[in-house]
Amino acid sequence: MEEKIFKLLVLPSVANMQQVINKFPFPVALTKGHFKDLEIIFKGSETTVLHKGVDVADFSFVWLCSAWRSRDLAYATQLYLNQKNTPHTHVEKGTSKLTDHMAFSLNNLPSPNTLFIGHREVEKCLPLIEEICGYPLVLKDVRGSRGAHSVKVENPTELLQKIAELPRHKKFFFQQYIENEYDWGIMVANGEVVSGEKSYPCQGEFRNNTCNGAQEVFVDPKEIPQNIKQIAIDTSKAMGLLWSRTDIIIDKNTQKPFVMEVNRLPGITSKSSEVDGAYKFISSQIELLAKK
């Protein structure tokens, strides 16, 4: 009977790995991995992590390691391997928008089609980008905040132009653009919705951030649609957060909601329900201490 070959992915690989593999008394097919060769795809309800076109879940074992700058990539891969029950080494938790989207997808939270392709040449990946995200799409910094380095592009030519203008030391992902009139910002404290607002972008701006001119309209929590509240609660739970704001965009054409991101440090608008929500949260944390 033919001996089964053990498939090992070392991600990322280091020098002299083949010498290590040669010591095994059974056949080991070594793949020397590099984070730049990863493709992380979120499309519909499906999530896939590929290394040079091979699903990382198809390996017999994945030896994961990470440096500071790649810890979020290693952690996102670990979350995926956990879901697929593929044996692997443990890596420390490192977060970014990319790991958040992995958590959204693996917990069946609705989010836009998204693609991460490491540091490979974007021009060669244009067909894949269009297949997953279509146009227009949004280019996002995986560690960005307040809409910084987020760019909407209409076609492949504009995409290549914008990529060339962005900082080369940063990591970016591509995301389906959701045509919208507003998004929801839902604050959750201790698993309960305590505040909600609609953010309407200013004319000519695709970002719904107030720092980019969006108008906030606060809504009584009792009047927020139940499905929107549940998505925010489920998102907070999936991320293991007691205090957060989930941004949920509403597709203008289908009215379908999509989770865009989770803010762990949401601002508190003066004289709004966010003040009451923040008080409710912090008082629940310290009231027992105050009684001592």
Contacts in CASP RR format, 6 or more apart in sequence:
PFRMAT RR
TARGET T0000
AUTHOR 0000-0000-0000
METHOD contacts of the structure
MODEL  1
MEEKIFKLLVLPSVANMQQVINKFPFPVALTKGHFKDLEIIFKGSETTVL
HKGVDVADFSFVWLCSAWRSRDLAYATQLYLNQKNTPHTHVEKGTSKLTD
HMAFSLNNLPSPNTLFIGHREVEKCLPLIEEICGYPLVLKDVRGSRGAHS
VKVENPTELLQKIAELPRHKKFFFQQYIENEYDWGIMVANGEVVSGEKSY
PCQGEFRNNTCNGAQEVFVDPKEIPQNIKQIAIDTSKAMGLLWSRTDIII
DKNTQKPFVMEVNRLPGITSKSSEVDGAYKFISSQIELLAKK
3 26 0 8 1.000
3 27 0 8 1.000
4 27 0 8 1.000
5 27 0 8 1.000
5 28 0 8 1.000
5 29 0 8 1.000
6 24 0 8 1.000
6 26 0 8 1.000
6 27 0 8 1.000
6 28 0 8 1.000
6 29 0 8 1.000
6 60 0 8 1.000
6 61 0 8 1.000
7 28 0 8 1.000
7 29 0 8 1.000
7 31 0 8 1.000
7 58 0 8 1.000
7 59 0 8 1.000
7 60 0 8 1.000
7 61 0 8 1.000
8 21 0 8 1.000
8 28 0 8 1.000
8 29 0 8 1.000
8 30 0 8 1.000
8 31 0 8 1.000
8 59 0 8 1.000
8 60 0 8 1.000
8 61 0 8 1.000
8 62 0 8 1.000
8 63 0 8 1.000
9 31 0 8 1.000
9 33 0 8 1.000
9 51 0 8 1.000
9 56 0 8 1.000
9 59 0 8 1.000
9 61 0 8 1.000
9 62 0 8 1.000
9 63 0 8 1.000
10 17 0 8 1.000
10 30 0 8 1.000
10 31 0 8 1.000
10 32 0 8 1.000
10 33 0 8 1.000
10 63 0 8 1.000
11 33 0 8 1.000
11 34 0 8 1.000
11 35 0 8 1.000
11 51 0 8 1.000
11 56 0 8 1.000
11 62 0 8 1.000
11 63 0 8 1.000
11 64 0 8 1.000
11 65 0 8 1.000
11 74 0 8 1.000
11 77 0 8 1.000
12 33 0 8 1.000
12 34 0 8 1.000
12 35 0 8 1.000
12 65 0 8 1.000
12 66 0 8 1.000
12 70 0 8 1.000
13 32 0 8 1.000
13 33 0 8 1.000
13 34 0 8 1.000
17 30 0 8 1.000
17 32 0 8 1.000
18 30 0 8 1.000
21 28 0 8 1.000
21 30 0 8 1.000
31 51 0 8 1.000
31 52 0 8 1.000
31 54 0 8 1.000
31 59 0 8 1.000
33 51 0 8 1.000
35 70 0 8 1.000
35 73 0 8 1.000
35 74 0 8 1.000
35 118 0 8 1.000
35 119 0 8 1.000
36 118 0 8 1.000
36 119 0 8 1.000
36 120 0 8 1.000
37 51 0 8 1.000
37 52 0 8 1.000
37 118 0 8 1.000
37 120 0 8 1.000
38 49 0 8 1.000
38 50 0 8 1.000
38 51 0 8 1.000
38 73 0 8 1.000
38 77 0 8 1.000
38 116 0 8 1.000
38 117 0 8 1.000
38 118 0 8 1.000
39 48 0 8 1.000
39 49 0 8 1.000
39 50 0 8 1.000
39 51 0 8 1.000
39 53 0 8 1.000
39 115 0 8 1.000
39 116 0 8 1.000
39 117 0 8 1.000
39 118 0 8 1.000
39 128 0 8 1.000
40 47 0 8 1.000
40 48 0 8 1.000
40 49 0 8 1.000
40 50 0 8 1.000
40 76 0 8 1.000
40 80 0 8 1.000
40 98 0 8 1.000
40 102 0 8 1.000
40 114 0 8 1.000
40 115 0 8 1.000
40 116 0 8 1.000
40 117 0 8 1.000
40 173 0 8 1.000
41 47 0 8 1.000
41 48 0 8 1.000
41 49 0 8 1.000
41 50 0 8 1.000
41 114 0 8 1.000
41 115 0 8 1.000
41 132 0 8 1.000
42 101 0 8 1.000
42 102 0 8 1.000
42 104 0 8 1.000
42 105 0 8 1.000
42 111 0 8 1.000
42 112 0 8 1.000
42 113 0 8 1.000
42 114 0 8 1.000
42 115 0 8 1.000
43 113 0 8 1.000
43 132 0 8 1.000
44 113 0 8 1.000
45 105 0 8 1.000
45 108 0 8 1.000
47 80 0 8 1.000
47 83 0 8 1.000
47 102 0 8 1.000
47 105 0 8 1.000
47 106 0 8 1.000
48 55 0 8 1.000
49 55 0 8 1.000
49 56 0 8 1.000
49 57 0 8 1.000
49 76 0 8 1.000
49 77 0 8 1.000
49 80 0 8 1.000
50 56 0 8 1.000
56 62 0 8 1.000
56 77 0 8 1.000
56 80 0 8 1.000
56 81 0 8 1.000
56 86 0 8 1.000
57 80 0 8 1.000
57 81 0 8 1.000
57 84 0 8 1.000
57 86 0 8 1.000
58 86 0 8 1.000
59 86 0 8 1.000
60 87 0 8 1.000
61 86 0 8 1.000
61 87 0 8 1.000
61 88 0 8 1.000
62 77 0 8 1.000
62 81 0 8 1.000
62 86 0 8 1.000
62 87 0 8 1.000
62 88 0 8 1.000
62 89 0 8 1.000
63 88 0 8 1.000
63 89 0 8 1.000
64 74 0 8 1.000
64 77 0 8 1.000
64 78 0 8 1.000
64 81 0 8 1.000
64 88 0 8 1.000
64 89 0 8 1.000
64 90 0 8 1.000
64 91 0 8 1.000
65 74 0 8 1.000
65 89 0 8 1.000
65 91 0 8 1.000
66 73 0 8 1.000
66 74 0 8 1.000
66 75 0 8 1.000
66 91 0 8 1.000
66 92 0 8 1.000
71 91 0 8 1.000
71 92 0 8 1.000
71 93 0 8 1.000
71 94 0 8 1.000
72 94 0 8 1.000
72 95 0 8 1.000
72 96 0 8 1.000
72 98 0 8 1.000
72 99 0 8 1.000
72 142 0 8 1.000
73 98 0 8 1.000
73 118 0 8 1.000
74 91 0 8 1.000
74 94 0 8 1.000
75 91 0 8 1.000
75 92 0 8 1.000
75 93 0 8 1.000
75 94 0 8 1.000
75 95 0 8 1.000
75 99 0 8 1.000
76 98 0 8 1.000
76 99 0 8 1.000
76 102 0 8 1.000
78 88 0 8 1.000
78 90 0 8 1.000
78 91 0 8 1.000
79 99 0 8 1.000
79 102 0 8 1.000
79 103 0 8 1.000
79 106 0 8 1.000
80 102 0 8 1.000
80 106 0 8 1.000
81 88 0 8 1.000
83 106 0 8 1.000
96 142 0 8 1.000
96 143 0 8 1.000
96 171 0 8 1.000
97 140 0 8 1.000
97 141 0 8 1.000
97 142 0 8 1.000
97 143 0 8 1.000
97 144 0 8 1.000
97 173 0 8 1.000
97 261 0 8 1.000
98 116 0 8 1.000
98 142 0 8 1.000
98 171 0 8 1.000
98 173 0 8 1.000
100 239 0 8 1.000
100 261 0 8 1.000
100 262 0 8 1.000
101 111 0 8 1.000
101 114 0 8 1.000
101 173 0 8 1.000
103 109 0 8 1.000
103 238 0 8 1.000
103 239 0 8 1.000
104 110 0 8 1.000
104 111 0 8 1.000
104 235 0 8 1.000
104 238 0 8 1.000
104 259 0 8 1.000
105 111 0 8 1.000
107 234 0 8 1.000
107 235 0 8 1.000
107 238 0 8 1.000
109 231 0 8 1.000
109 234 0 8 1.000
109 235 0 8 1.000
109 238 0 8 1.000
109 259 0 8 1.000
110 231 0 8 1.000
110 256 0 8 1.000
110 257 0 8 1.000
110 258 0 8 1.000
110 259 0 8 1.000
111 258 0 8 1.000
111 259 0 8 1.000
111 260 0 8 1.000
112 175 0 8 1.000
112 176 0 8 1.000
112 177 0 8 1.000
112 178 0 8 1.000
112 258 0 8 1.000
112 260 0 8 1.000
113 132 0 8 1.000
113 133 0 8 1.000
113 134 0 8 1.000
113 175 0 8 1.000
113 176 0 8 1.000
114 132 0 8 1.000
114 133 0 8 1.000
114 173 0 8 1.000
114 174 0 8 1.000
114 175 0 8 1.000
114 176 0 8 1.000
115 128 0 8 1.000
115 129 0 8 1.000
115 132 0 8 1.000
115 133 0 8 1.000
115 173 0 8 1.000
115 174 0 8 1.000
115 175 0 8 1.000
116 142 0 8 1.000
116 171 0 8 1.000
116 173 0 8 1.000
116 174 0 8 1.000
117 125 0 8 1.000
117 128 0 8 1.000
117 129 0 8 1.000
117 174 0 8 1.000
118 171 0 8 1.000
119 171 0 8 1.000
122 129 0 8 1.000
122 159 0 8 1.000
122 160 0 8 1.000
122 163 0 8 1.000
123 160 0 8 1.000
126 156 0 8 1.000
126 159 0 8 1.000
126 160 0 8 1.000
129 137 0 8 1.000
129 156 0 8 1.000
129 159 0 8 1.000
129 174 0 8 1.000
130 156 0 8 1.000
132 174 0 8 1.000
132 176 0 8 1.000
133 174 0 8 1.000
133 175 0 8 1.000
133 176 0 8 1.000
133 177 0 8 1.000
134 176 0 8 1.000
135 153 0 8 1.000
135 154 0 8 1.000
135 155 0 8 1.000
135 156 0 8 1.000
135 177 0 8 1.000
136 152 0 8 1.000
136 153 0 8 1.000
136 154 0 8 1.000
136 177 0 8 1.000
137 152 0 8 1.000
137 153 0 8 1.000
137 159 0 8 1.000
137 174 0 8 1.000
137 175 0 8 1.000
137 176 0 8 1.000
137 177 0 8 1.000
138 150 0 8 1.000
138 151 0 8 1.000
138 152 0 8 1.000
138 153 0 8 1.000
138 174 0 8 1.000
138 175 0 8 1.000
138 176 0 8 1.000
138 177 0 8 1.000
138 206 0 8 1.000
139 149 0 8 1.000
139 150 0 8 1.000
139 151 0 8 1.000
139 152 0 8 1.000
139 153 0 8 1.000
139 159 0 8 1.000
139 162 0 8 1.000
139 163 0 8 1.000
139 166 0 8 1.000
139 172 0 8 1.000
139 173 0 8 1.000
139 174 0 8 1.000
139 175 0 8 1.000
140 149 0 8 1.000
140 150 0 8 1.000
140 172 0 8 1.000
140 173 0 8 1.000
140 174 0 8 1.000
140 175 0 8 1.000
141 148 0 8 1.000
141 149 0 8 1.000
141 150 0 8 1.000
141 166 0 8 1.000
141 170 0 8 1.000
141 171 0 8 1.000
141 172 0 8 1.000
142 170 0 8 1.000
142 171 0 8 1.000
142 172 0 8 1.000
142 173 0 8 1.000
143 170 0 8 1.000
143 171 0 8 1.000
144 150 0 8 1.000
146 209 0 8 1.000
146 211 0 8 1.000
146 212 0 8 1.000
147 207 0 8 1.000
147 209 0 8 1.000
147 211 0 8 1.000
147 212 0 8 1.000
149 166 0 8 1.000
149 167 0 8 1.000
149 170 0 8 1.000
149 172 0 8 1.000
150 207 0 8 1.000
151 162 0 8 1.000
151 166 0 8 1.000
152 177 0 8 1.000
152 206 0 8 1.000
153 159 0 8 1.000
153 162 0 8 1.000
163 172 0 8 1.000
166 172 0 8 1.000
177 206 0 8 1.000
178 249 0 8 1.000
178 251 0 8 1.000
178 258 0 8 1.000
179 251 0 8 1.000
179 252 0 8 1.000
179 253 0 8 1.000
180 208 0 8 1.000
180 249 0 8 1.000
180 250 0 8 1.000
180 251 0 8 1.000
180 252 0 8 1.000
181 200 0 8 1.000
181 250 0 8 1.000
181 252 0 8 1.000
182 198 0 8 1.000
182 199 0 8 1.000
182 200 0 8 1.000
182 201 0 8 1.000
182 208 0 8 1.000
182 250 0 8 1.000
183 198 0 8 1.000
183 199 0 8 1.000
183 208 0 8 1.000
183 247 0 8 1.000
183 248 0 8 1.000
183 249 0 8 1.000
183 250 0 8 1.000
183 260 0 8 1.000
184 196 0 8 1.000
184 197 0 8 1.000
184 198 0 8 1.000
184 199 0 8 1.000
184 224 0 8 1.000
184 228 0 8 1.000
184 232 0 8 1.000
184 246 0 8 1.000
184 247 0 8 1.000
184 248 0 8 1.000
184 249 0 8 1.000
184 250 0 8 1.000
184 257 0 8 1.000
185 196 0 8 1.000
185 197 0 8 1.000
185 198 0 8 1.000
185 199 0 8 1.000
185 232 0 8 1.000
185 245 0 8 1.000
185 246 0 8 1.000
185 247 0 8 1.000
185 248 0 8 1.000
186 193 0 8 1.000
186 195 0 8 1.000
186 196 0 8 1.000
186 224 0 8 1.000
186 228 0 8 1.000
186 229 0 8 1.000
186 231 0 8 1.000
186 232 0 8 1.000
186 245 0 8 1.000
186 246 0 8 1.000
186 248 0 8 1.000
187 193 0 8 1.000
187 194 0 8 1.000
187 195 0 8 1.000
187 196 0 8 1.000
187 243 0 8 1.000
187 244 0 8 1.000
187 245 0 8 1.000
187 266 0 8 1.000
187 274 0 8 1.000
187 277 0 8 1.000
188 194 0 8 1.000
188 232 0 8 1.000
188 233 0 8 1.000
188 235 0 8 1.000
188 236 0 8 1.000
188 241 0 8 1.000
188 243 0 8 1.000
188 244 0 8 1.000
188 245 0 8 1.000
188 246 0 8 1.000
189 242 0 8 1.000
189 243 0 8 1.000
189 277 0 8 1.000
189 278 0 8 1.000
189 280 0 8 1.000
189 281 0 8 1.000
189 284 0 8 1.000
190 242 0 8 1.000
190 243 0 8 1.000
190 281 0 8 1.000
190 284 0 8 1.000
191 233 0 8 1.000
191 236 0 8 1.000
191 237 0 8 1.000
191 242 0 8 1.000
192 233 0 8 1.000
193 221 0 8 1.000
193 224 0 8 1.000
193 229 0 8 1.000
193 232 0 8 1.000
193 233 0 8 1.000
194 221 0 8 1.000
194 273 0 8 1.000
194 274 0 8 1.000
194 276 0 8 1.000
194 277 0 8 1.000
194 278 0 8 1.000
194 280 0 8 1.000
194 281 0 8 1.000
195 218 0 8 1.000
195 221 0 8 1.000
195 272 0 8 1.000
195 273 0 8 1.000
195 274 0 8 1.000
195 276 0 8 1.000
195 277 0 8 1.000
196 218 0 8 1.000
196 219 0 8 1.000
196 221 0 8 1.000
196 224 0 8 1.000
196 273 0 8 1.000
196 274 0 8 1.000
197 216 0 8 1.000
197 217 0 8 1.000
197 218 0 8 1.000
197 219 0 8 1.000
197 269 0 8 1.000
197 272 0 8 1.000
197 274 0 8 1.000
198 216 0 8 1.000
198 217 0 8 1.000
198 219 0 8 1.000
199 208 0 8 1.000
199 209 0 8 1.000
199 210 0 8 1.000
199 214 0 8 1.000
199 215 0 8 1.000
199 216 0 8 1.000
199 217 0 8 1.000
200 208 0 8 1.000
200 214 0 8 1.000
200 215 0 8 1.000
200 217 0 8 1.000
201 207 0 8 1.000
201 208 0 8 1.000
201 212 0 8 1.000
201 213 0 8 1.000
201 214 0 8 1.000
202 212 0 8 1.000
202 213 0 8 1.000
202 214 0 8 1.000
202 215 0 8 1.000
205 212 0 8 1.000
205 213 0 8 1.000
205 214 0 8 1.000
207 214 0 8 1.000
208 214 0 8 1.000
208 247 0 8 1.000
208 249 0 8 1.000
210 216 0 8 1.000
216 269 0 8 1.000
216 272 0 8 1.000
218 269 0 8 1.000
218 272 0 8 1.000
218 273 0 8 1.000
218 274 0 8 1.000
220 273 0 8 1.000
221 229 0 8 1.000
221 273 0 8 1.000
227 257 0 8 1.000
228 248 0 8 1.000
228 257 0 8 1.000
231 246 0 8 1.000
231 248 0 8 1.000
231 257 0 8 1.000
231 259 0 8 1.000
232 246 0 8 1.000
232 248 0 8 1.000
235 244 0 8 1.000
235 246 0 8 1.000
235 259 0 8 1.000
235 262 0 8 1.000
236 242 0 8 1.000
236 244 0 8 1.000
236 246 0 8 1.000
236 262 0 8 1.000
239 262 0 8 1.000
241 262 0 8 1.000
241 264 0 8 1.000
242 281 0 8 1.000
243 264 0 8 1.000
243 281 0 8 1.000
244 262 0 8 1.000
244 263 0 8 1.000
244 264 0 8 1.000
244 266 0 8 1.000
245 262 0 8 1.000
245 263 0 8 1.000
245 266 0 8 1.000
245 267 0 8 1.000
246 259 0 8 1.000
246 261 0 8 1.000
246 262 0 8 1.000
246 263 0 8 1.000
247 259 0 8 1.000
247 260 0 8 1.000
247 261 0 8 1.000
247 262 0 8 1.000
247 263 0 8 1.000
248 257 0 8 1.000
248 258 0 8 1.000
248 259 0 8 1.000
248 260 0 8 1.000
249 257 0 8 1.000
249 258 0 8 1.000
249 260 0 8 1.000
250 256 0 8 1.000
250 257 0 8 1.000
250 258 0 8 1.000
251 257 0 8 1.000
251 258 0 8 1.000
266 274 0 8 1.000
267 274 0 8 1.000
268 274 0 8 1.000
268 275 0 8 1.000
268 278 0 8 1.000
269 275 0 8 1.000
END
